[in-house]
Structures are given as structure tokens and as C-alpha cells.
């Protein structure tokens, strides 16, 4: 009997059971993700205002044309790309180093691991308040340390030169523990017998890392990099609570610009266009990750 005949012979309830299992998540995604996303994309083609969000007139690509002509858009795009790139490079690098540092057992490892995970565990609002106190120009602990060693105080959050690096410092403090956990799990799954076989064949520690350890943890590093990049593009709370997008728009990323456009300028259509650009940027990063991962898989298969 063919597979189609066997499927038709089963009771309807048995055949419908798999669809019943996937119906709740599909309904949830449709109501709370895809429908709002479609609504936003439609709103980006209208001149909807905050007071009358459902009464906007269709204007086509006029909002996107305004974006291209607005210098603030390019400043926000530049700040977003710079912020996300630095968060990925520095956060992932620190997380990988931390994972290697605590991979081997040593005395006090549990305590050190708990301390390193503190940044990931603290809620964003609480973390922002802690760092606001630390960045305070007069009584902040960072400036007290600087003056204690004979250096001048810094305007951490009110200087164009230091505002974005300060936010990056907080971001790295938050994302590095997550990367550390992901990479540590990958490190602990590397087969020890493969490492031992490489050492027996005469490989030094560097070659063992290059030929055995790194290929094994590379997928985890790539996944962590993708997540950190997408999170950085979407990050709002830390940036807004620390600087509000200032000074002079130097930390006004696309997400912060969405809030300013929607709730200060009352232009929901224009804010939706900013959101569409952010979505396109996240999809571009995901496509790059997919391409790199496919080429890595093909290269590993050809070895």
C-alpha cells in the first residue's frame, strides 16, 4: 500500500493532530508578530499621525523619499551600524576569551562565573540606573577613579566623543556573559579524545585549537554574533535611559529615532519608515550570516 493510501486510511483525528499542535504558535505569531509587522509596513506608506493613527492617507514611498533627503536619517544609520558592529566585535571577543578562561576547572570558578554573569542577569532598567550613577560627572565612581590617579574628569554621557563609547561599554558588559555561556557550552562539548589524538600526532596547543577546537565552536560563535547584532540594532532601553539619543543626536540609533519621530514629532508614518529600514538592516545581517554559514558548511564537507 502506498504512503498516500496509508495516510488516507488513518482516522481524521490522527491526521489532524500535528496541525493542532502547531496551530497555537502559528496563531500567536500571526497575532503578535506578523500582523503588527504588516500593519507597520502599511503605515510606512501613509501620513498617519499619532493623534489619528487609523486615518492616514496613502502617500506611497513619500516617507522613504523624505528619509533619503534627511541628514538625521544618515546620522542614525551611521550610529546604528557603528554601535552594532562594535558591540559584536568587542562583545563576542570578550565573551569568547571569558569562555576559554573559565573552561578549565580551578579554585573559585563558580564564584567567578557568577560574577561574570551578573551583567546578563541584571534587568536593563536597573543596569541603566547603576551605570548612570557610575557615569555621574561629579560623584560617579569612574570619575573618582580618574581623579584618584591624577587624570581629569570625563563627561561620559554628555560629550559627543564619549557618549557612544560609554553606551558600548554598558552593552558589552551585558552581552559578553551571554556569548560566554554559548561558547562555554560549545567548548565543553568538544570531544576530548579528538584533542588527545591531535596531541598524540604531534600537534602543539595552537594547532589543536586551530584544527579541533575552533571548527567545533565556530557555529556557536557565529550564532552568538548574529543574535548580538540583531539585539544591538533593536536596543532601545539602555540607550534611551542613558542619553536619550544625545548629545546632539550622536547616540540616536534607528530605534531611538523611531521613538522621537512617533512621540515627539507625532509622525507615525515616518516612524514606521524608520522601523522598516531597521528591519531591512536586520534581515541583511541574517542573510550575511546564512551565506557565511552555508559556505562554512560546504568547506567543512570538502575537507
Residue pairs with C-beta under 8 A, 6 or more apart in sequence:
1 9
7 15
37 279
40 272
40 275
40 276
41 272
41 276
43 53
43 56
43 268
43 269
43 272
44 63
44 64
44 269
44 272
44 273
44 275
44 276
45 58
45 59
45 60
45 61
45 63
45 269
46 56
46 57
46 58
46 59
46 269
47 56
47 57
47 59
47 62
47 63
47 267
47 269
48 54
48 55
48 56
48 267
48 268
48 269
48 272
49 55
49 56
49 266
49 267
49 268
49 269
50 262
50 263
50 266
50 267
50 268
51 266
53 268
56 268
56 269
59 269
63 269
63 270
63 272
63 273
64 273
64 276
66 270
66 273
67 73
67 270
67 273
67 274
67 277
72 249
72 252
72 257
73 257
73 274
73 277
75 249
75 252
76 249
76 252
76 253
76 254
76 256
76 257
76 274
77 254
77 277
77 281
79 164
79 249
79 250
79 251
79 252
79 253
80 233
80 253
80 254
80 255
80 278
80 281
81 281
82 164
83 164
83 167
83 168
83 171
83 232
83 235
83 251
83 253
84 229
84 232
84 233
84 285
86 168
87 168
87 171
87 172
87 175
87 228
87 229
87 232
88 225
88 228
88 229
88 232
90 168
90 172
91 171
91 172
91 175
91 176
91 179
91 228
92 179
92 221
92 224
92 225
92 228
94 172
94 176
94 179
95 175
95 176
95 177
95 178
95 179
95 180
95 182
95 183
95 224
96 179
96 180
96 183
96 221
98 116
98 176
98 177
98 179
98 180
99 179
99 180
99 181
99 183
99 184
99 187
100 183
100 187
102 109
102 112
102 113
102 116
102 180
102 184
103 184
103 187
103 188
116 176
116 177
116 180
117 177
117 180
117 181
118 177
119 127
119 173
119 174
119 176
119 177
120 174
120 175
120 177
120 178
120 181
121 177
122 130
122 174
124 174
124 237
124 238
124 241
125 237
125 241
127 170
127 173
127 174
127 238
128 170
128 237
128 238
128 241
128 242
129 241
131 170
131 242
132 157
132 241
132 242
133 139
133 140
133 141
134 140
134 141
134 142
135 142
135 156
135 157
135 166
135 242
136 143
137 143
137 153
137 154
137 155
137 156
137 158
138 153
140 156
142 154
142 156
143 153
143 154
143 156
146 152
146 153
146 154
147 153
154 162
155 162
156 162
156 163
156 166
157 163
157 166
157 242
157 243
158 246
158 247
159 247
160 247
160 248
160 250
163 243
163 246
163 247
163 250
163 251
164 250
164 251
166 242
167 238
167 239
167 242
167 243
167 251
170 238
170 242
171 232
171 235
171 238
174 238
175 228
175 231
175 232
178 224
178 227
178 228
179 221
179 224
179 228
182 220
182 221
182 223
182 224
183 217
183 220
183 221
183 224
185 220
186 216
186 217
186 219
186 220
186 221
187 213
187 217
189 216
190 212
190 213
190 216
190 217
194 212
195 208
195 212
195 213
198 207
198 208
198 211
198 212
199 208
203 211
215 300
218 296
219 293
219 296
222 289
222 292
222 293
222 296
225 289
226 285
226 286
226 289
229 282
229 285
230 282
230 285
230 286
233 253
233 254
233 255
233 278
233 281
233 282
233 285
234 255
234 278
234 282
235 253
235 255
236 255
236 256
236 259
239 245
239 251
239 253
239 255
239 256
240 256
240 259
242 251
243 251
244 256
245 251
245 252
245 253
245 256
245 257
245 260
246 252
252 260
254 274
254 275
254 277
254 278
254 281
255 278
257 274
258 271
258 274
258 275
258 278
259 271
261 267
261 270
261 271
261 274
262 268
262 271
